[in-house]
Amino acid sequence: MKIAKLALVLLLVGSASIYYYGCDDAGTLPTEVRAGTITFTQVNLFRPLTPANDGLYNLWIIVADTSMNPRPLNLGRFNVTANGSLVDAGGNPLELAMNLHDTIDLARALYALITIEQGVVTSPGLTRLIAGAMTVYPDSVSAHLVFSDTAAFGSVGLSILGPNSVLYHLNTPTGTAGDCQRGIWFADEGGVPSWPTNSAINPSVLGWKYRGWLHNKATNEYMDLGTFQRADQQDSDGPGTCAGTTGQPYNTPGQDFVGPGCTTNPIVNISDGTYEIFATLEPNWRGSGLPPFVMKIYYQPNIVGSVGCNRRDNMFTQRQNIPDVRMRITR
């Protein structure tokens, strides 16, 4: 009988303890935060992708098991709406969460990163966009994912975003003097490269490339100026299929529009007030013939007549187009 009474007392004490710690000062049970809940705050918003052309964003964390062997965990494939709200591949609202069975390894969380991938993959590819080291707390883990982290673009990212602007200029090195406003180049006067030192992309390390664009705002025509890995060399199509033959092109990305084959929507004067120029970063696997990728990094929205021939002007750095995320996962 004494043993039965003792068991009953312990049961009542245990129940009271559970009730006490489960209530707030008002006697109301607070909302429980589930282990594996992900808080995802965008400092700079992601840009909406077109999945068929661009793939989807993938959130990863790298954790170590009890033997300290690292392994990647994919916490979700997602896209965003224009206001930054997360959606799934079909455009439905999405809340990121971690599998409860994996939360046991959060005590050994190492890194978080976001990549852009085509299809479902089991490990992060080379198209790493932002990343950050994980900090482990008793109740959660957190990370600040940025473009310049060593697991993302690293020093290349710092170089890209370092200057407030880079230069372009109007000239036609493969044409005649009268054609000088029918060519545009990512260079200073005389073809001197204008992009930051150390902004070259090694395709075996970073799965990205640059692409230049000229846009006629009046007709909404986008002219692909070619892809490149570094701005102190010619791009993928050199001076372009419409280049002339009277001179040598600059050893930088750019294009002339003076050849006899340029009879469809010919460019007469790039500085007539209807054109803008910009450069994007895009995944290396992304094909040609597609609209510009969402990551516009340098941009001049108004090429004006005062630029004139062989005059340089600015393309301004678009830091707001680079995602920046603070993330927290409950343990």
Protein Blocks (a to p, Z undefined) as FASTA:
>chain_A
ZZmmmmmmmmmmmmmmmmmmmpcfkopacddddehiacdddfbacddddfklnopadddd
ddddfkopacdddfbdcdddfkopacdfkopacdddddfklmmmmmmcfbdcddddehjd
fbdcfkdfbdcdddddfkbccddddfklmklnmmmlmmmmmpmbdcdddddfkbcfklmm
mcccdddehhiafbdehiaccfklmccddddddddfklopacdebdcfbfkbccfklnoj
kbcfkbccdfbeddddfbfklmgopafblknopaccddddddfklcehiacdfbdfbdcf
bdcfklogoiacdddddfklpccddddddZZ
